[in-house]
Amino acid sequence: MARLIDSCSKDGQQGLRDRAIVLVLLRLGLRAGDIAIMRPTDIDWQEGTLLVRGKGRKDVRLPLPQD
């Protein structure tokens, strides 16, 4: 798992985005489809949570990984 995270570039916006996606996939156990439908407004930076829209219109708020 650490090798996968470390394989993402930490330079530039695309590398940071890729690293964030991999971290959310691994830490929260989300599916690629869950991430594909996310919007920037789904992130609550003050509360440190992420809104995930699940199947059957069930929304859940998950904690953002600190890294």
Predicted model as a PDB file, atoms N, CA, C, CB and O in Angstrom, pLDDT in the B-factor column:
MODEL        1                                                                  
ATOM      1  N   MET A   1       0.826  -1.185   0.000  1.00 73.00           N  
ATOM      2  CA  MET A   1       0.000   0.000   0.000  1.00 73.00           C  
ATOM      3  C   MET A   1       0.872   1.251   0.000  1.00 73.00           C  
ATOM      4  CB  MET A   1      -0.941  -0.003   1.205  1.00 73.00           C  
ATOM      5  O   MET A   1       0.593   2.196  -0.738  1.00 73.00           O  
ATOM      6  N   ALA A   2       1.912   1.270   0.808  1.00 78.00           N  
ATOM      7  CA  ALA A   2       2.786   2.439   0.870  1.00 78.00           C  
ATOM      8  C   ALA A   2       3.474   2.684  -0.467  1.00 78.00           C  
ATOM      9  CB  ALA A   2       3.831   2.266   1.973  1.00 78.00           C  
ATOM     10  O   ALA A   2       3.678   3.834  -0.857  1.00 78.00           O  
ATOM     11  N   ARG A   3       3.833   1.617  -1.170  1.00 81.00           N  
ATOM     12  CA  ARG A   3       4.490   1.779  -2.472  1.00 81.00           C  
ATOM     13  C   ARG A   3       3.553   2.426  -3.483  1.00 81.00           C  
ATOM     14  CB  ARG A   3       4.974   0.423  -3.002  1.00 81.00           C  
ATOM     15  O   ARG A   3       3.979   3.236  -4.306  1.00 81.00           O  
ATOM     16  N   LEU A   4       2.285   2.069  -3.416  1.00 76.00           N  
ATOM     17  CA  LEU A   4       1.308   2.665  -4.327  1.00 76.00           C  
ATOM     18  C   LEU A   4       1.154   4.158  -4.048  1.00 76.00           C  
ATOM     19  CB  LEU A   4      -0.055   1.955  -4.199  1.00 76.00           C  
ATOM     20  O   LEU A   4       1.132   4.971  -4.972  1.00 76.00           O  
ATOM     21  N   ILE A   5       1.049   4.509  -2.784  1.00 75.00           N  
ATOM     22  CA  ILE A   5       0.922   5.924  -2.407  1.00 75.00           C  
ATOM     23  C   ILE A   5       2.175   6.692  -2.811  1.00 75.00           C  
ATOM     24  CB  ILE A   5       0.675   6.066  -0.883  1.00 75.00           C  
ATOM     25  O   ILE A   5       2.086   7.794  -3.353  1.00 75.00           O  
ATOM     26  N   ASP A   6       3.338   6.110  -2.548  1.00 74.00           N  
ATOM     27  CA  ASP A   6       4.600   6.777  -2.870  1.00 74.00           C  
ATOM     28  C   ASP A   6       4.843   6.894  -4.363  1.00 74.00           C  
ATOM     29  CB  ASP A   6       5.743   6.040  -2.236  1.00 74.00           C  
ATOM     30  O   ASP A   6       5.640   7.726  -4.798  1.00 74.00           O  
ATOM     31  N   SER A   7       4.163   6.064  -5.160  1.00 79.00           N  
ATOM     32  CA  SER A   7       4.348   6.125  -6.609  1.00 79.00           C  
ATOM     33  C   SER A   7       3.700   7.366  -7.218  1.00 79.00           C  
ATOM     34  CB  SER A   7       3.777   4.876  -7.261  1.00 79.00           C  
ATOM     35  O   SER A   7       4.015   7.736  -8.349  1.00 79.00           O  
ATOM     36  N   CYS A   8       2.808   8.004  -6.484  1.00 79.00           N  
ATOM     37  CA  CYS A   8       2.160   9.225  -6.971  1.00 79.00           C  
ATOM     38  C   CYS A   8       3.103  10.403  -6.772  1.00 79.00           C  
ATOM     39  CB  CYS A   8       0.807   9.473  -6.240  1.00 79.00           C  
ATOM     40  O   CYS A   8       3.691  10.575  -5.705  1.00 79.00           O  
ATOM     41  N   SER A   9       3.233  11.194  -7.801  1.00 75.00           N  
ATOM     42  CA  SER A   9       4.092  12.370  -7.728  1.00 75.00           C  
ATOM     43  C   SER A   9       3.529  13.364  -6.709  1.00 75.00           C  
ATOM     44  CB  SER A   9       4.229  13.034  -9.120  1.00 75.00           C  
ATOM     45  O   SER A   9       2.315  13.536  -6.599  1.00 75.00           O  
ATOM     46  N   LYS A  10       4.411  14.001  -5.983  1.00 76.00           N  
ATOM     47  CA  LYS A  10       3.989  15.026  -5.024  1.00 76.00           C  
ATOM     48  C   LYS A  10       4.164  16.423  -5.617  1.00 76.00           C  
ATOM     49  CB  LYS A  10       4.789  14.901  -3.710  1.00 76.00           C  
ATOM     50  O   LYS A  10       3.911  17.430  -4.956  1.00 76.00           O  
ATOM     51  N   ASP A  11       4.597  16.461  -6.859  1.00 80.00           N  
ATOM     52  CA  ASP A  11       4.835  17.732  -7.540  1.00 80.00           C  
ATOM     53  C   ASP A  11       3.697  18.024  -8.508  1.00 80.00           C  
ATOM     54  CB  ASP A  11       6.186  17.710  -8.287  1.00 80.00           C  
ATOM     55  O   ASP A  11       3.246  17.140  -9.237  1.00 80.00           O  
ATOM     56  N   GLY A  12       3.247  19.245  -8.509  1.00 83.00           N  
ATOM     57  CA  GLY A  12       2.222  19.667  -9.458  1.00 83.00           C  
ATOM     58  C   GLY A  12       0.822  19.273  -9.025  1.00 83.00           C  
ATOM     59  O   GLY A  12       0.631  18.420  -8.158  1.00 83.00           O  
ATOM     60  N   GLN A  13      -0.138  19.908  -9.644  1.00 86.00           N  
ATOM     61  CA  GLN A  13      -1.530  19.693  -9.277  1.00 86.00           C  
ATOM     62  C   GLN A  13      -2.013  18.296  -9.618  1.00 86.00           C  
ATOM     63  CB  GLN A  13      -2.400  20.706  -9.958  1.00 86.00           C  
ATOM     64  O   GLN A  13      -2.752  17.691  -8.841  1.00 86.00           O  
ATOM     65  N   GLN A  14      -1.607  17.776 -10.763  1.00 85.00           N  
ATOM     66  CA  GLN A  14      -2.066  16.452 -11.168  1.00 85.00           C  
ATOM     67  C   GLN A  14      -1.519  15.369 -10.226  1.00 85.00           C  
ATOM     68  CB  GLN A  14      -1.640  16.162 -12.618  1.00 85.00           C  
ATOM     69  O   GLN A  14      -2.238  14.442  -9.854  1.00 85.00           O  
ATOM     70  N   GLY A  15      -0.269  15.495  -9.852  1.00 83.00           N  
ATOM     71  CA  GLY A  15       0.317  14.529  -8.926  1.00 83.00           C  
ATOM     72  C   GLY A  15      -0.352  14.565  -7.564  1.00 83.00           C  
ATOM     73  O   GLY A  15      -0.608  13.522  -6.962  1.00 83.00           O  
ATOM     74  N   LEU A  16      -0.634  15.764  -7.079  1.00 84.00           N  
ATOM     75  CA  LEU A  16      -1.323  15.894  -5.794  1.00 84.00           C  
ATOM     76  C   LEU A  16      -2.736  15.343  -5.858  1.00 84.00           C  
ATOM     77  CB  LEU A  16      -1.358  17.349  -5.357  1.00 84.00           C  
ATOM     78  O   LEU A  16      -3.206  14.707  -4.915  1.00 84.00           O  
ATOM     79  N   ARG A  17      -3.420  15.592  -6.985  1.00 85.00           N  
ATOM     80  CA  ARG A  17      -4.765  15.048  -7.172  1.00 85.00           C  
ATOM     81  C   ARG A  17      -4.733  13.524  -7.173  1.00 85.00           C  
ATOM     82  CB  ARG A  17      -5.381  15.567  -8.481  1.00 85.00           C  
ATOM     83  O   ARG A  17      -5.541  12.879  -6.505  1.00 85.00           O  
ATOM     84  N   ASP A  18      -3.794  12.954  -7.926  1.00 86.00           N  
ATOM     85  CA  ASP A  18      -3.693  11.499  -8.001  1.00 86.00           C  
ATOM     86  C   ASP A  18      -3.420  10.897  -6.627  1.00 86.00           C  
ATOM     87  CB  ASP A  18      -2.593  11.091  -8.982  1.00 86.00           C  
ATOM     88  O   ASP A  18      -4.009   9.880  -6.260  1.00 86.00           O  
ATOM     89  N   ARG A  19      -2.540  11.519  -5.883  1.00 84.00           N  
ATOM     90  CA  ARG A  19      -2.211  11.038  -4.533  1.00 84.00           C  
ATOM     91  C   ARG A  19      -3.439  11.098  -3.625  1.00 84.00           C  
ATOM     92  CB  ARG A  19      -1.059  11.872  -3.925  1.00 84.00           C  
ATOM     93  O   ARG A  19      -3.688  10.170  -2.856  1.00 84.00           O  
ATOM     94  N   ALA A  20      -4.201  12.181  -3.711  1.00 84.00           N  
ATOM     95  CA  ALA A  20      -5.412  12.320  -2.893  1.00 84.00           C  
ATOM     96  C   ALA A  20      -6.432  11.240  -3.254  1.00 84.00           C  
ATOM     97  CB  ALA A  20      -6.033  13.723  -3.077  1.00 84.00           C  
ATOM     98  O   ALA A  20      -7.070  10.670  -2.369  1.00 84.00           O  
ATOM     99  N   ILE A  21      -6.586  10.961  -4.535  1.00 86.00           N  
ATOM    100  CA  ILE A  21      -7.527   9.927  -4.965  1.00 86.00           C  
ATOM    101  C   ILE A  21      -7.106   8.567  -4.438  1.00 86.00           C  
ATOM    102  CB  ILE A  21      -7.630   9.891  -6.492  1.00 86.00           C  
ATOM    103  O   ILE A  21      -7.939   7.823  -3.920  1.00 86.00           O  
ATOM    104  N   VAL A  22      -5.831   8.231  -4.561  1.00 86.00           N  
ATOM    105  CA  VAL A  22      -5.337   6.941  -4.072  1.00 86.00           C  
ATOM    106  C   VAL A  22      -5.529   6.829  -2.561  1.00 86.00           C  
ATOM    107  CB  VAL A  22      -3.849   6.759  -4.435  1.00 86.00           C  
ATOM    108  O   VAL A  22      -5.942   5.781  -2.064  1.00 86.00           O  
ATOM    109  N   LEU A  23      -5.234   7.897  -1.833  1.00 86.00           N  
ATOM    110  CA  LEU A  23      -5.410   7.868  -0.377  1.00 86.00           C  
ATOM    111  C   LEU A  23      -6.868   7.633   0.008  1.00 86.00           C  
ATOM    112  CB  LEU A  23      -4.915   9.176   0.243  1.00 86.00           C  
ATOM    113  O   LEU A  23      -7.155   6.842   0.907  1.00 86.00           O  
ATOM    114  N   VAL A  24      -7.777   8.311  -0.663  1.00 86.00           N  
ATOM    115  CA  VAL A  24      -9.200   8.138  -0.351  1.00 86.00           C  
ATOM    116  C   VAL A  24      -9.666   6.727  -0.712  1.00 86.00           C  
ATOM    117  CB  VAL A  24     -10.050   9.188  -1.102  1.00 86.00           C  
ATOM    118  O   VAL A  24     -10.432   6.114   0.031  1.00 86.00           O  
ATOM    119  N   LEU A  25      -9.205   6.219  -1.844  1.00 88.00           N  
ATOM    120  CA  LEU A  25      -9.556   4.847  -2.222  1.00 88.00           C  
ATOM    121  C   LEU A  25      -9.091   3.849  -1.173  1.00 88.00           C  
ATOM    122  CB  LEU A  25      -8.949   4.496  -3.579  1.00 88.00           C  
ATOM    123  O   LEU A  25      -9.849   2.974  -0.755  1.00 88.00           O  
ATOM    124  N   LEU A  26      -7.854   3.985  -0.755  1.00 87.00           N  
ATOM    125  CA  LEU A  26      -7.279   3.020   0.181  1.00 87.00           C  
ATOM    126  C   LEU A  26      -7.757   3.210   1.620  1.00 87.00           C  
ATOM    127  CB  LEU A  26      -5.781   3.114   0.139  1.00 87.00           C  
ATOM    128  O   LEU A  26      -8.124   2.238   2.281  1.00 87.00           O  
ATOM    129  N   ARG A  27      -7.757   4.425   2.099  1.00 87.00           N  
ATOM    130  CA  ARG A  27      -8.083   4.682   3.505  1.00 87.00           C  
ATOM    131  C   ARG A  27      -9.570   4.509   3.822  1.00 87.00           C  
ATOM    132  CB  ARG A  27      -7.655   6.081   3.877  1.00 87.00           C  
ATOM    133  O   ARG A  27      -9.932   4.023   4.894  1.00 87.00           O  
ATOM    134  N   LEU A  28     -10.433   4.913   2.873  1.00 88.00           N  
ATOM    135  CA  LEU A  28     -11.876   4.866   3.131  1.00 88.00           C  
ATOM    136  C   LEU A  28     -12.566   3.692   2.445  1.00 88.00           C  
ATOM    137  CB  LEU A  28     -12.517   6.155   2.681  1.00 88.00           C  
ATOM    138  O   LEU A  28     -13.748   3.441   2.680  1.00 88.00           O  
ATOM    139  N   GLY A  29     -11.836   2.980   1.604  1.00 88.00           N  
ATOM    140  CA  GLY A  29     -12.411   1.832   0.924  1.00 88.00           C  
ATOM    141  C   GLY A  29     -13.457   2.194  -0.105  1.00 88.00           C  
ATOM    142  O   GLY A  29     -14.389   1.426  -0.344  1.00 88.00           O  
ATOM    143  N   LEU A  30     -13.311   3.359  -0.718  1.00 88.00           N  
ATOM    144  CA  LEU A  30     -14.278   3.789  -1.718  1.00 88.00           C  
ATOM    145  C   LEU A  30     -13.992   3.136  -3.060  1.00 88.00           C  
ATOM    146  CB  LEU A  30     -14.264   5.309  -1.857  1.00 88.00           C  
ATOM    147  O   LEU A  30     -12.892   2.644  -3.310  1.00 88.00           O  
ATOM    148  N   ARG A  31     -14.998   3.142  -3.912  1.00 87.00           N  
ATOM    149  CA  ARG A  31     -14.856   2.639  -5.273  1.00 87.00           C  
ATOM    150  C   ARG A  31     -14.530   3.807  -6.190  1.00 87.00           C  
ATOM    151  CB  ARG A  31     -16.146   1.905  -5.743  1.00 87.00           C  
ATOM    152  O   ARG A  31     -14.810   4.962  -5.870  1.00 87.00           O  
ATOM    153  N   ALA A  32     -13.937   3.490  -7.333  1.00 86.00           N  
ATOM    154  CA  ALA A  32     -13.588   4.531  -8.298  1.00 86.00           C  
ATOM    155  C   ALA A  32     -14.827   5.315  -8.713  1.00 86.00           C  
ATOM    156  CB  ALA A  32     -12.908   3.917  -9.533  1.00 86.00           C  
ATOM    157  O   ALA A  32     -14.749   6.525  -8.922  1.00 86.00           O  
ATOM    158  N   GLY A  33     -15.969   4.642  -8.836  1.00 88.00           N  
ATOM    159  CA  GLY A  33     -17.209   5.315  -9.205  1.00 88.00           C  
ATOM    160  C   GLY A  33     -17.656   6.319  -8.161  1.00 88.00           C  
ATOM    161  O   GLY A  33     -18.227   7.357  -8.498  1.00 88.00           O  
ATOM    162  N   ASP A  34     -17.398   6.017  -6.888  1.00 88.00           N  
ATOM    163  CA  ASP A  34     -17.738   6.954  -5.811  1.00 88.00           C  
ATOM    164  C   ASP A  34     -16.960   8.252  -5.971  1.00 88.00           C  
ATOM    165  CB  ASP A  34     -17.449   6.328  -4.430  1.00 88.00           C  
ATOM    166  O   ASP A  34     -17.498   9.341  -5.769  1.00 88.00           O  
ATOM    167  N   ILE A  35     -15.712   8.128  -6.330  1.00 88.00           N  
ATOM    168  CA  ILE A  35     -14.854   9.302  -6.479  1.00 88.00           C  
ATOM    169  C   ILE A  35     -15.183  10.054  -7.759  1.00 88.00           C  
ATOM    170  CB  ILE A  35     -13.377   8.893  -6.472  1.00 88.00           C  
ATOM    171  O   ILE A  35     -15.126  11.283  -7.796  1.00 88.00           O  
ATOM    172  N   ALA A  36     -15.525   9.324  -8.797  1.00 89.00           N  
ATOM    173  CA  ALA A  36     -15.813   9.953 -10.091  1.00 89.00           C  
ATOM    174  C   ALA A  36     -16.992  10.912 -10.020  1.00 89.00           C  
ATOM    175  CB  ALA A  36     -16.088   8.891 -11.137  1.00 89.00           C  
ATOM    176  O   ALA A  36     -17.027  11.897 -10.757  1.00 89.00           O  
ATOM    177  N   ILE A  37     -17.966  10.642  -9.141  1.00 89.00           N  
ATOM    178  CA  ILE A  37     -19.149  11.508  -9.071  1.00 89.00           C  
ATOM    179  C   ILE A  37     -19.029  12.598  -8.001  1.00 89.00           C  
ATOM    180  CB  ILE A  37     -20.382  10.669  -8.798  1.00 89.00           C  
ATOM    181  O   ILE A  37     -19.955  13.385  -7.809  1.00 89.00           O  
ATOM    182  N   MET A  38     -17.887  12.643  -7.304  1.00 90.00           N  
ATOM    183  CA  MET A  38     -17.713  13.660  -6.271  1.00 90.00           C  
ATOM    184  C   MET A  38     -17.528  15.041  -6.883  1.00 90.00           C  
ATOM    185  CB  MET A  38     -16.521  13.318  -5.382  1.00 90.00           C  
ATOM    186  O   MET A  38     -17.028  15.201  -7.997  1.00 90.00           O  
ATOM    187  N   ARG A  39     -17.955  16.031  -6.101  1.00 92.00           N  
ATOM    188  CA  ARG A  39     -17.793  17.435  -6.475  1.00 92.00           C  
ATOM    189  C   ARG A  39     -16.984  18.117  -5.374  1.00 92.00           C  
ATOM    190  CB  ARG A  39     -19.188  18.143  -6.685  1.00 92.00           C  
ATOM    191  O   ARG A  39     -16.953  17.643  -4.238  1.00 92.00           O  
ATOM    192  N   PRO A  40     -16.338  19.217  -5.707  1.00 91.00           N  
ATOM    193  CA  PRO A  40     -15.574  19.936  -4.678  1.00 91.00           C  
ATOM    194  C   PRO A  40     -16.416  20.308  -3.453  1.00 91.00           C  
ATOM    195  CB  PRO A  40     -14.974  21.193  -5.275  1.00 91.00           C  
ATOM    196  O   PRO A  40     -15.892  20.380  -2.341  1.00 91.00           O  
ATOM    197  N   THR A  41     -17.696  20.541  -3.647  1.00 94.00           N  
ATOM    198  CA  THR A  41     -18.557  20.917  -2.525  1.00 94.00           C  
ATOM    199  C   THR A  41     -18.840  19.739  -1.583  1.00 94.00           C  
ATOM    200  CB  THR A  41     -19.869  21.480  -3.050  1.00 94.00           C  
ATOM    201  O   THR A  41     -19.403  19.934  -0.506  1.00 94.00           O  
ATOM    202  N   ASP A  42     -18.456  18.524  -1.981  1.00 93.00           N  
ATOM    203  CA  ASP A  42     -18.645  17.362  -1.118  1.00 93.00           C  
ATOM    204  C   ASP A  42     -17.624  17.316   0.020  1.00 93.00           C  
ATOM    205  CB  ASP A  42     -18.558  16.087  -1.938  1.00 93.00           C  
ATOM    206  O   ASP A  42     -17.762  16.528   0.955  1.00 93.00           O  
ATOM    207  N   ILE A  43     -16.610  18.157  -0.067  1.00 92.00           N  
ATOM    208  CA  ILE A  43     -15.580  18.203   0.976  1.00 92.00           C  
ATOM    209  C   ILE A  43     -15.915  19.319   1.947  1.00 92.00           C  
ATOM    210  CB  ILE A  43     -14.161  18.412   0.364  1.00 92.00           C  
ATOM    211  O   ILE A  43     -16.065  20.476   1.555  1.00 92.00           O  
ATOM    212  N   ASP A  44     -16.029  18.965   3.209  1.00 94.00           N  
ATOM    213  CA  ASP A  44     -16.232  19.961   4.265  1.00 94.00           C  
ATOM    214  C   ASP A  44     -14.909  20.086   5.007  1.00 94.00           C  
ATOM    215  CB  ASP A  44     -17.416  19.558   5.245  1.00 94.00           C  
ATOM    216  O   ASP A  44     -14.600  19.291   5.895  1.00 94.00           O  
ATOM    217  N   TRP A  45     -14.135  21.097   4.628  1.00 92.00           N  
ATOM    218  CA  TRP A  45     -12.801  21.263   5.190  1.00 92.00           C  
ATOM    219  C   TRP A  45     -12.847  21.593   6.676  1.00 92.00           C  
ATOM    220  CB  TRP A  45     -12.055  22.350   4.444  1.00 92.00           C  
ATOM    221  O   TRP A  45     -11.981  21.149   7.430  1.00 92.00           O  
ATOM    222  N   GLN A  46     -13.833  22.357   7.105  1.00 94.00           N  
ATOM    223  CA  GLN A  46     -13.924  22.749   8.515  1.00 94.00           C  
ATOM    224  C   GLN A  46     -14.238  21.560   9.408  1.00 94.00           C  
ATOM    225  CB  GLN A  46     -14.985  23.824   8.699  1.00 94.00           C  
ATOM    226  O   GLN A  46     -13.682  21.436  10.500  1.00 94.00           O  
ATOM    227  N   GLU A  47     -15.128  20.686   8.950  1.00 94.00           N  
ATOM    228  CA  GLU A  47     -15.494  19.506   9.737  1.00 94.00           C  
ATOM    229  C   GLU A  47     -14.556  18.326   9.471  1.00 94.00           C  
ATOM    230  CB  GLU A  47     -16.934  19.101   9.431  1.00 94.00           C  
ATOM    231  O   GLU A  47     -14.534  17.358  10.232  1.00 94.00           O  
ATOM    232  N   GLY A  48     -13.786  18.413   8.388  1.00 93.00           N  
ATOM    233  CA  GLY A  48     -12.882  17.325   8.027  1.00 93.00           C  
ATOM    234  C   GLY A  48     -13.621  16.084   7.558  1.00 93.00           C  
ATOM    235  O   GLY A  48     -13.250  14.962   7.903  1.00 93.00           O  
ATOM    236  N   THR A  49     -14.682  16.293   6.760  1.00 94.00           N  
ATOM    237  CA  THR A  49     -15.484  15.169   6.287  1.00 94.00           C  
ATOM    238  C   THR A  49     -15.645  15.215   4.770  1.00 94.00           C  
ATOM    239  CB  THR A  49     -16.859  15.170   6.965  1.00 94.00           C  
ATOM    240  O   THR A  49     -15.417  16.235   4.121  1.00 94.00           O  
ATOM    241  N   LEU A  50     -16.043  14.078   4.243  1.00 93.00           N  
ATOM    242  CA  LEU A  50     -16.260  13.910   2.824  1.00 93.00           C  
ATOM    243  C   LEU A  50     -17.626  13.280   2.616  1.00 93.00           C  
ATOM    244  CB  LEU A  50     -15.144  13.050   2.184  1.00 93.00           C  
ATOM    245  O   LEU A  50     -17.927  12.241   3.203  1.00 93.00           O  
ATOM    246  N   LEU A  51     -18.452  13.898   1.788  1.00 94.00           N  
ATOM    247  CA  LEU A  51     -19.772  13.369   1.491  1.00 94.00           C  
ATOM    248  C   LEU A  51     -19.649  12.336   0.381  1.00 94.00           C  
ATOM    249  CB  LEU A  51     -20.751  14.501   1.091  1.00 94.00           C  
ATOM    250  O   LEU A  51     -19.126  12.626  -0.695  1.00 94.00           O  
ATOM    251  N   VAL A  52     -20.137  11.127   0.651  1.00 92.00           N  
ATOM    252  CA  VAL A  52     -20.111  10.048  -0.339  1.00 92.00           C  
ATOM    253  C   VAL A  52     -21.549   9.696  -0.662  1.00 92.00           C  
ATOM    254  CB  VAL A  52     -19.317   8.790   0.182  1.00 92.00           C  
ATOM    255  O   VAL A  52     -22.342   9.374   0.223  1.00 92.00           O  
ATOM    256  N   ARG A  53     -21.872   9.763  -1.949  1.00 88.00           N  
ATOM    257  CA  ARG A  53     -23.215   9.427  -2.395  1.00 88.00           C  
ATOM    258  C   ARG A  53     -23.246   7.949  -2.735  1.00 88.00           C  
ATOM    259  CB  ARG A  53     -23.642  10.294  -3.615  1.00 88.00           C  
ATOM    260  O   ARG A  53     -22.612   7.508  -3.694  1.00 88.00           O  
ATOM    261  N   GLY A  54     -23.984   7.190  -1.946  1.00 75.00           N  
ATOM    262  CA  GLY A  54     -24.039   5.752  -2.137  1.00 75.00           C  
ATOM    263  C   GLY A  54     -25.212   5.320  -2.988  1.00 75.00           C  
ATOM    264  O   GLY A  54     -25.996   6.131  -3.481  1.00 75.00           O  
ATOM    265  N   LYS A  55     -25.298   4.028  -3.137  1.00 73.00           N  
ATOM    266  CA  LYS A  55     -26.406   3.461  -3.900  1.00 73.00           C  
ATOM    267  C   LYS A  55     -27.711   3.687  -3.155  1.00 73.00           C  
ATOM    268  CB  LYS A  55     -26.184   1.956  -4.159  1.00 73.00           C  
ATOM    269  O   LYS A  55     -27.726   3.783  -1.928  1.00 73.00           O  
ATOM    270  N   GLY A  56     -28.786   3.768  -3.889  1.00 73.00           N  
ATOM    271  CA  GLY A  56     -30.097   3.939  -3.264  1.00 73.00           C  
ATOM    272  C   GLY A  56     -30.276   5.293  -2.605  1.00 73.00           C  
ATOM    273  O   GLY A  56     -31.050   5.436  -1.658  1.00 73.00           O  
ATOM    274  N   ARG A  57     -29.558   6.288  -3.110  1.00 75.00           N  
ATOM    275  CA  ARG A  57     -29.657   7.661  -2.581  1.00 75.00           C  
ATOM    276  C   ARG A  57     -29.283   7.770  -1.107  1.00 75.00           C  
ATOM    277  CB  ARG A  57     -31.061   8.182  -2.771  1.00 75.00           C  
ATOM    278  O   ARG A  57     -29.759   8.662  -0.405  1.00 75.00           O  
ATOM    279  N   LYS A  58     -28.442   6.872  -0.645  1.00 85.00           N  
ATOM    280  CA  LYS A  58     -27.972   6.939   0.742  1.00 85.00           C  
ATOM    281  C   LYS A  58     -26.647   7.685   0.765  1.00 85.00           C  
ATOM    282  CB  LYS A  58     -27.819   5.510   1.364  1.00 85.00           C  
ATOM    283  O   LYS A  58     -25.644   7.213   0.230  1.00 85.00           O  
ATOM    284  N   ASP A  59     -26.658   8.843   1.387  1.00 89.00           N  
ATOM    285  CA  ASP A  59     -25.455   9.651   1.523  1.00 89.00           C  
ATOM    286  C   ASP A  59     -24.857   9.411   2.898  1.00 89.00           C  
ATOM    287  CB  ASP A  59     -25.761  11.156   1.306  1.00 89.00           C  
ATOM    288  O   ASP A  59     -25.572   9.237   3.885  1.00 89.00           O  
ATOM    289  N   VAL A  60     -23.530   9.405   2.942  1.00 91.00           N  
ATOM    290  CA  VAL A  60     -22.826   9.221   4.207  1.00 91.00           C  
ATOM    291  C   VAL A  60     -21.638  10.180   4.246  1.00 91.00           C  
ATOM    292  CB  VAL A  60     -22.358   7.738   4.383  1.00 91.00           C  
ATOM    293  O   VAL A  60     -20.986  10.427   3.232  1.00 91.00           O  
ATOM    294  N   ARG A  61     -21.373  10.705   5.422  1.00 93.00           N  
ATOM    295  CA  ARG A  61     -20.211  11.571   5.629  1.00 93.00           C  
ATOM    296  C   ARG A  61     -19.110  10.739   6.288  1.00 93.00           C  
ATOM    297  CB  ARG A  61     -20.579  12.827   6.508  1.00 93.00           C  
ATOM    298  O   ARG A  61     -19.323  10.111   7.325  1.00 93.00           O  
ATOM    299  N   LEU A  62     -17.941  10.750   5.669  1.00 92.00           N  
ATOM    300  CA  LEU A  62     -16.794  10.005   6.182  1.00 92.00           C  
ATOM    301  C   LEU A  62     -15.695  10.977   6.557  1.00 92.00           C  
ATOM    302  CB  LEU A  62     -16.284   8.979   5.144  1.00 92.00           C  
ATOM    303  O   LEU A  62     -15.600  12.060   5.979  1.00 92.00           O  
ATOM    304  N   PRO A  63     -14.864  10.607   7.517  1.00 91.00           N  
ATOM    305  CA  PRO A  63     -13.749  11.491   7.889  1.00 91.00           C  
ATOM    306  C   PRO A  63     -12.703  11.541   6.782  1.00 91.00           C  
ATOM    307  CB  PRO A  63     -13.101  11.020   9.205  1.00 91.00           C  
ATOM    308  O   PRO A  63     -12.390  10.525   6.161  1.00 91.00           O  
ATOM    309  N   LEU A  64     -12.170  12.724   6.545  1.00 87.00           N  
ATOM    310  CA  LEU A  64     -11.086  12.863   5.573  1.00 87.00           C  
ATOM    311  C   LEU A  64      -9.804  12.307   6.171  1.00 87.00           C  
ATOM    312  CB  LEU A  64     -10.896  14.346   5.151  1.00 87.00           C  
ATOM    313  O   LEU A  64      -9.489  12.592   7.326  1.00 87.00           O  
ATOM    314  N   PRO A  65      -9.065  11.522   5.408  1.00 81.00           N  
ATOM    315  CA  PRO A  65      -7.750  11.078   5.904  1.00 81.00           C  
ATOM    316  C   PRO A  65      -6.854  12.301   6.160  1.00 81.00           C  
ATOM    317  CB  PRO A  65      -7.069  10.101   4.878  1.00 81.00           C  
ATOM    318  O   PRO A  65      -6.852  13.242   5.367  1.00 81.00           O  
ATOM    319  N   GLN A  66      -6.119  12.289   7.228  1.00 80.00           N  
ATOM    320  CA  GLN A  66      -5.303  13.437   7.591  1.00 80.00           C  
ATOM    321  C   GLN A  66      -4.108  13.628   6.666  1.00 80.00           C  
ATOM    322  CB  GLN A  66      -4.826  13.292   9.006  1.00 80.00           C  
ATOM    323  O   GLN A  66      -3.616  14.745   6.507  1.00 80.00           O  
ATOM    324  N   ASP A  67      -3.645  12.550   6.059  1.00 72.00           N  
ATOM    325  CA  ASP A  67      -2.498  12.694   5.164  1.00 72.00           C  
ATOM    326  C   ASP A  67      -2.937  13.081   3.778  1.00 72.00           C  
ATOM    327  CB  ASP A  67      -1.695  11.412   5.110  1.00 72.00           C  
ATOM    328  O   ASP A  67      -2.101  13.246   2.889  1.00 72.00           O  
TER     329      ASP A  67                                                      
ENDMDL                                                                          
END                                                                             
